[in-house]
Amino acid sequence: MRTRIVRVIRESTGLLEQFAVPIADQVLKVVERDIDGHALNRTEREMQEQRDRLVLADFDGRNRDEVCRKHGISRATFYRILGRAAAK
């Protein structure tokens, strides 16, 4: 999220990264505070792990298509999630 905000600031204002980063950090602090402190500055891996946990929690062994629709994922992604879970 931070990287995206920095990019938007740089593209919209023409600021150098060294100036855009502190602004992005302040924006994140305000937004996080406003949504009860839930972290927005998560890595792609953390977001993937959270999605995987939610998908696995919803899967009962027979509702693959329902879970895929609910989470907006393809069958291939669903099976990758199952594979990662089995490898743990």
N, C-alpha and C positions, 0 to 999 in steps of 0.2 A: 504494500500500500504506500509506504513512504517513497519508494522509487517512482511510483506513478505520480504522486503529488509533486515530487521534484520535477519530473518531466513536464507536467502541465504548467507549473510555474515558469520553468525555463522557456517553454514554447510560447506561452502567452505574454511574457514580459520581456524576454530577451536577456534575462539575468544570467550571469555565470553560475555554475553549480555551487561554488563556494558561498554564494549569497542566497541561492534558492533552498539549500539544505536547512539552514536554521528556520526559515519561514515554514517549510514543510513540517519540521519537528514541532513547531508551535501549533500548527493546524491540527496535527495528530493529537497533541495533548488536549486541546479544546474538545475535539470530537470524542475522544475516549472518555473524557470527564462527562460529557453530555450524554453518553450512552452507558452510564453507570460503570465506567472503568473497564469495559471489555476491550481487550487488546485488539487493535486493528493492524498493528505493525507485525503481522505474522509472516513467516516465510511460506513459500509455496508448499514446502514439505509439510509444515504444520497444518496448513489448510487441507492438504490431501489426506493427512492422517485423521483429521477430524471428520472429513467426509467419509472416509473408509469406516470409521467407528459407527457413524450414523447409519450407513448402508448396512453394515453387518448387524446392527441392533434391530433394524427393520426386517431383515431377511429371516423367514421362518422355515426355509428349506423348500418351499413350494411357490413362493410369490415373487419370483424373479422379475417378471414383467411389471408388476405393480411397483416394486422397489425401484426399478430403472426409471419408470415414469415419474415417480415421486421425487427422485433426486436428479432427474434430467441427465441421466447417463446412458450410454449405449450398452448393449449386451457384452461387447468386448471389454469395456471398462469394468463392468460388473465382474466378469471373470478374472480380470487382472486383480481386482480388489480381493476376491476369494483366494487367488493364488498367493498374494502377499500375506494374507491372514494365515494360510496353511503353512507358509514358510517360517512363520514365527514360532 
